[in-house]
C-alpha cells in the first residue's frame, strides 16, 4: 500500500478529529508553522479549488469521480455532505452534469452546488421523485451526524428509491470505533442494493491507506449497467 506522509496524517487528524495522536492546532499557530495550511487558506479566500490532502480524498476525487465523469450514462448526481473541501467539486468535476448537493447545516450552503438542498438525507424523498439520480455519493456522513439505525434506514431507503435502475450508490465511512456507531451490515435498507465491484479498484469494498480506515462501499440498484465496458 502507498505510504501516508506525516503531513497527510496531520491533515486527516486535524480536520476529521478521529485519531488522538495529533490534536487540531490553533489556526493562528498553523498560519506561521504549516505552509500547506497557508496555501490552502489563500486558495480558499481566492475561491480556487482547495482539496483536502488525504489519501481517501485522493481516491474519491481522482479515481471515483474520474471514473463516473467518463460514463455518458451518468447524468444526474447527488453528493451528500458539504464542507470547505467540497466547494470546488461542481466547477472542477461536474459542470456538464445535473449535479446536486444536500446538507442539513445552513452554514454549509456556500460549500455546496448551485443546486443545493438544506435538509438531512432522511428527507430526500421530500425533494426528488423516484429514480431521479444515476449516482449518489454519500461520503463522510455515517458516524458524522447520520448516527442511529433509524436515521440510516430512512436515508438509505430514500437513496435506493431515488436511484434510477442500474444506478450506483457509493458509501464512504470511517471504520474506527469513534465513527462507527453500529454495524452497517445490520441495515435492511442496504440489503436492498446489490454489492458491485468498482472497475477501477476491482473491489466491492475498498479500504484506503489512512489511519482512520476510510472505506468506500459500492452498490447498485438492480442490474449494474454502469460498470459494463
N, C-alpha and C positions, 0 to 999 in steps of 0.2 A: 504494500500500500504506500501511497505517496507520503512523504514526511510533512508534518504540520509545523510550520515555523512558530517560534515563540510569539512573534507579533500576531499571527493569526489566532493563536490560543488566547492571547490577551484580549483581542477584539471580541472574540466569542464570549469570554468570561464577562467582560465589561457590559456588553450590550444585551446579553441573554440572561445574565445573573444566575447561571446554573451551577457552575463549579465554585468551590470555596477557596481555591488556591490564589486567585487574583481578583480581589475586590475592586469595584469601579473606582477609578481615580478622580479626584476633583477636576472639573472641567478646566479651570484656570491653570492648574498644575500641568495638565496634559498639553495645553497650548504652548508651554515652554519646554516640555520634555519629550513630546511624541510628535515627530514630524509628520507621520502618516495621518494622525488626527488633525493636524493643522491643514494638510492638503484637503482632507475630506470636508472640513469646516468651510474652507474657502470655496470649494466646488459647490457645496450646498447653497451658500449665500449667492453664488453666481448662477444658480439654477442649472448647474451641469450635473450629469449623471454621477451619483455618489454611492457606488455599491459597497456593501459590507464585505470586508476582505476575509472571508472564511471559506473553508472547503465546501460546506453544504450549499452556500450561496453560489459558488462557482459551478457546482453540479446543476443547480437549479437554472441559473441564467445561461450557461454555455451549452449544457447537454440537454436538459429537459426543454427549455424554451427553444433552443436551437433546433431540436427535432420537430416540435409541433408547428413552428412557424414555416417550416418547409412542406407541411402537409396541406394540400389545397382543400381537403375535406374539413379542415378546422377553420371555421369562420367566426363562430361566437364563443367567447371565452369569459369565464368568471374567475377572478383572482380574489381569494378570501384573506382579509387581514392587510392592513396598511401601516407602514412606518416610514421614517425618513429614507430608508434604504430601498423603498419600493416606488418612490416618487417618479423615477425615470422610466419605469417599466413600459408604460404605454408608448411614449415617444421614441424609445430605443428599440423595442421589440414588436409592438403590436399596432403600429399605425395603420395597417391595412385590414385590421380585424374589428369586429363588433366586440369591443373589449370593455368589460365591466369590472368594478371592484365593489366589495361590500365590507363594512367595518362598523361596529356599534359605537365607537368613540367619535363624537362630533369633531374633536380637535384633530383627528387624523384625516379629515376630509381633504386637506391640502396635499396629502401624500397619495391620494387615490387617482383614479382615471377621471376623465371628463364625465363619463357615465358612471356615477357612483351612488350607492345606496347606503344610507346611515341606518343600520339595523343589524341585529345578530343573525348569524346564519340560520338559526332555528326559525326565523321568519321569512326565509327565502321564498316560500310559496305565496306570500302576500304581494310579491313584486314581479314574478315571472310566471308565464304559463308553462305547462308541462312540455318537456322535450325541447326546451329553448336553446340550451348550450351544447356545443360539441365537446367542450373541455372545461372542467372545473379543477382548479388547483387550490387546495386548502393546506397551506404550509405555515407551521409555527403557531397554530391556533389551539390544537388539542394540548391541554395542560397549561395554556396561557389565556384562560377565560372560558374555553369550552371544556369544562371540567367534570361535569356529572354525567352519568349514563343517560339520564333523561334528556339533557341538552344534546348529547351526541346522537341519540336515537332520532330525535326530531331533525337535527341538522343534516345528518347523512341520508335520512329518508328523503328529505327535500332535494338533496343533491342528486339522488337516484332518479326521482321523478322529473327533475328539471333537465336531465341529460337526454340528448337525442339517442335513439337506438344506435348502439355501437360507439357512443361517446365515451370518453375517458375521464376518470376521476383520479387525481394524484393527491395523496395524503402524506404530508411531511410532518414528522414529530420527533421529539427527543426521548430516547429510550434510557432515561435515568429516573430514579425514584422520585426526585423532586418534581418532575414534569410528566409523570406517567400515573395519573390518578387511579386508573384501573386498566384491566387488560382489554385492548381493542377487540380481541378475538371474541369477547363476550357479547358484542353488539349484534343484534339481529339485523339492524339496518345495513351493516357492512356485508352481511351474508347474502344480501340481495344481489350484490355485484359479483362479477367474475374476476378472479385474480388473473392478471396477464403479465407476460414478460415484456418489459420495456425494451424495444430493439437495441438502442444504443448501449444499454448496460447489460442486456441479456438476463435480467432478473425480475422477479415479481416484487421482491423487497431488496432495496439497496441500502446498505449501511455505509454512511460516509466516514471518512477518516477524521473524526472530530472527537474531542474529549467528552462532549455531551451526547455522543452516539446518535447523531441525527439520522433518521431513517426516511426513505421515500418508499411508499407502497403504491402499487399501480393496479387500477381496477378499470373494468369496462361495464357498461350496461348492455346486457345481451351479447350478441355476436360482436367480436372485436374486429371492426373493419379498418381502424386507423393504423394498426400495426402491420398491415399487409404491404408488401412492396408495391 
